[in-house]
Amino acid sequence: MRPGNRQIRRLVLPGAVAAALALAGASVAFGALVSGSLPAASFTYTSTSINDVNMAGTGVHLKTKGAITVKTTYSKVAPSEAFVGGWHYHNGPVLVTVTVGTITLFGGDCGTWDVSAGQTYLETTGQVLNAKILPAKNGGTTPAEWFTTRLYPEGAADPVPLAEAPCSP
């Protein structure tokens, strides 16, 4: 074997092993989703749209022009009186689908509402929110689980954190 081939082998082999391990981990997580079970920890999958959309129907209107980023996150969070994240808004619409438990959302005016298993909440672009997984609404210790799908302009920051809380619940 020529010296150049040994150098290439030393570089390629570790990269191939790392890629195989990453794919194996991802295939286990996505395979579990297909079979109906959810992973033990949170994960995020990001993609870019491949088409423009102009949909209008009874109760549904969606229009995109150009590529947008689509980010889907699965979250599993134990109950607590603390907020799950900071106060923020999004640069596009967001779909929050709860699969287990209840999420209590807090609006910028400190009004609250619950989203429970089997329900989806649609956030409006620019809507200021925060969330809690309250023990009283989640059996004390049962984690809530949900999917968040965000659609926002390619290259835009999302979510956008607020420097100060809009209210103090």
PADOTOR-732480 format. One record per residue (C-alpha): residue number from 1; residue in one letter; chain; x, y, z. Coordinates in steps of 0.25 Angstrom, whole numbers, plus 5000, padded with zeros to 4 digits. Each point is the difference from the previous one (the first is absolute). Layout:
PADOTOR-732480
NUM;A;A;X;Y;Z
...
This chain:
PADOTOR-732480
1;M;A;5000;5000;5000
2;R;A;5005;5014;4996
3;P;A;5002;5010;5012
4;G;A;4989;5009;4994
5;N;A;4990;4989;5001
6;R;A;5004;4997;5015
7;Q;A;4997;5015;5003
8;I;A;4987;5000;4993
9;R;A;4996;4987;5008
10;R;A;5003;5006;5013
11;L;A;4991;5012;4997
12;V;A;4989;4993;4993
13;L;A;4998;4988;5010
14;P;A;4997;5008;5013
15;G;A;4991;5009;4992
16;A;A;4992;4988;4994
17;V;A;4999;4994;5014
18;A;A;4995;5013;5006
19;A;A;4990;5001;4989
20;A;A;4995;4986;5002
21;L;A;4998;5002;5015
22;A;A;4992;5013;4997
23;L;A;4991;4993;4990
24;A;A;4998;4988;5009
25;G;A;4996;5009;5011
26;A;A;4991;5008;4991
27;S;A;4993;4987;4994
28;V;A;4997;4995;5014
29;A;A;4993;5013;5004
30;F;A;4993;5001;4987
31;G;A;4996;4986;4999
32;A;A;4994;5001;5014
33;L;A;4992;5012;4995
34;V;A;4995;4991;4989
35;S;A;4996;4989;5009
36;G;A;4992;5009;5009
37;S;A;5010;5002;5012
38;L;A;5007;5013;5003
39;P;A;5015;5001;5004
40;A;A;5004;5003;5015
41;A;A;5006;5013;4997
42;S;A;4997;5012;4991
43;F;A;5005;5002;4986
44;T;A;4998;5010;4989
45;Y;A;5000;4998;4985
46;T;A;5002;5011;4990
47;S;A;4996;5001;4985
48;T;A;4998;5010;4989
49;S;A;4987;5000;4992
50;I;A;5002;4996;4985
51;N;A;4987;5007;4995
52;D;A;4992;5012;5000
53;V;A;4986;4999;5006
54;N;A;4987;5007;4998
55;M;A;4989;4993;5007
56;A;A;4986;5005;5003
57;G;A;4989;4993;5006
58;T;A;4989;5001;5010
59;G;A;5007;5004;5013
60;V;A;5014;4998;4994
61;H;A;5009;5010;4992
62;L;A;5015;4997;4998
63;K;A;5009;5007;4991
64;T;A;5015;4999;4999
65;K;A;5009;5007;4989
66;G;A;5014;4994;4999
67;A;A;5007;4991;5009
68;I;A;4996;5000;5015
69;T;A;5007;4992;5011
70;V;A;4991;4990;5007
71;K;A;5005;4995;5014
72;T;A;4993;4989;5007
73;T;A;5004;4998;5015
74;Y;A;4995;4989;5009
75;S;A;5001;5004;5015
76;K;A;4998;4992;5013
77;V;A;5000;5008;5012
78;A;A;4998;4997;5015
79;P;A;4989;5008;5007
80;S;A;5005;5013;5008
81;E;A;4995;5013;5004
82;A;A;5012;5006;4992
83;F;A;4998;5005;4985
84;V;A;5005;4990;4990
85;G;A;5007;5011;4992
86;G;A;5001;5015;5000
87;W;A;4990;5010;4994
88;H;A;5001;5000;4985
89;Y;A;4992;5001;4987
90;H;A;5002;4993;4986
91;N;A;5002;5006;4986
92;G;A;4990;4991;4994
93;P;A;4988;4991;5004
94;V;A;5002;4989;5011
95;L;A;4992;4987;5002
96;V;A;5001;4994;5014
97;T;A;4995;4986;5001
98;V;A;4999;4994;5014
99;T;A;5001;4985;5000
100;V;A;5001;4997;5015
101;G;A;4996;5009;5012
102;T;A;4996;5015;5000
103;I;A;5008;5012;4996
104;T;A;4996;5014;5007
105;L;A;5003;5011;4990
106;F;A;5001;5014;5005
107;G;A;4997;5012;4991
108;G;A;5007;5014;5000
109;D;A;4988;5005;5009
110;C;A;5003;4989;5010
111;G;A;4987;4993;4995
112;T;A;5001;4985;5000
113;W;A;4994;4988;4993
114;D;A;5002;4985;5000
115;V;A;5004;4991;4988
116;S;A;4998;4985;5004
117;A;A;5003;4987;4994
118;G;A;4993;4999;4986
119;Q;A;4999;5015;4998
120;T;A;5008;5009;4991
121;Y;A;5002;5015;5002
122;L;A;5003;5009;4989
123;E;A;5009;5012;5003
124;T;A;4999;5012;4992
125;T;A;5013;5007;4994
126;G;A;5005;5009;5011
127;Q;A;4991;4995;5011
128;V;A;5008;5002;5013
129;L;A;4999;4987;5009
130;N;A;5007;4992;5011
131;A;A;4996;4986;5005
132;K;A;4999;4992;5013
133;I;A;4998;4985;5003
134;L;A;4993;5001;5013
135;P;A;5000;4989;5010
136;A;A;4985;5001;5003
137;K;A;4996;4998;4985
138;N;A;5010;4989;4998
139;G;A;4998;4990;5011
140;G;A;5011;5006;5008
141;T;A;5012;4993;4993
142;T;A;4995;4996;4987
143;P;A;5008;5007;4989
144;A;A;4992;5007;4989
145;E;A;5004;4997;4985
146;W;A;4998;5008;4988
147;F;A;5004;5003;4986
148;T;A;5002;5014;4995
149;T;A;5001;5003;4985
150;R;A;5005;5014;4997
151;L;A;4999;5006;4986
152;Y;A;5009;5013;4998
153;P;A;5007;5007;4989
154;E;A;5013;4993;4996
155;G;A;5012;5007;5008
156;A;A;4991;5007;5010
157;A;A;5003;4998;5015
158;D;A;4989;4991;5007
159;P;A;4996;5001;5011
160;V;A;5003;5014;5003
161;P;A;5002;5002;5015
162;L;A;4995;5012;5007
163;A;A;5010;5009;5008
164;E;A;4989;5002;5011
165;A;A;4988;4992;5005
166;P;A;4987;5007;4995
167;C;A;4993;4997;5013
168;S;A;5002;4993;5013
169;P;A;4990;4988;5002
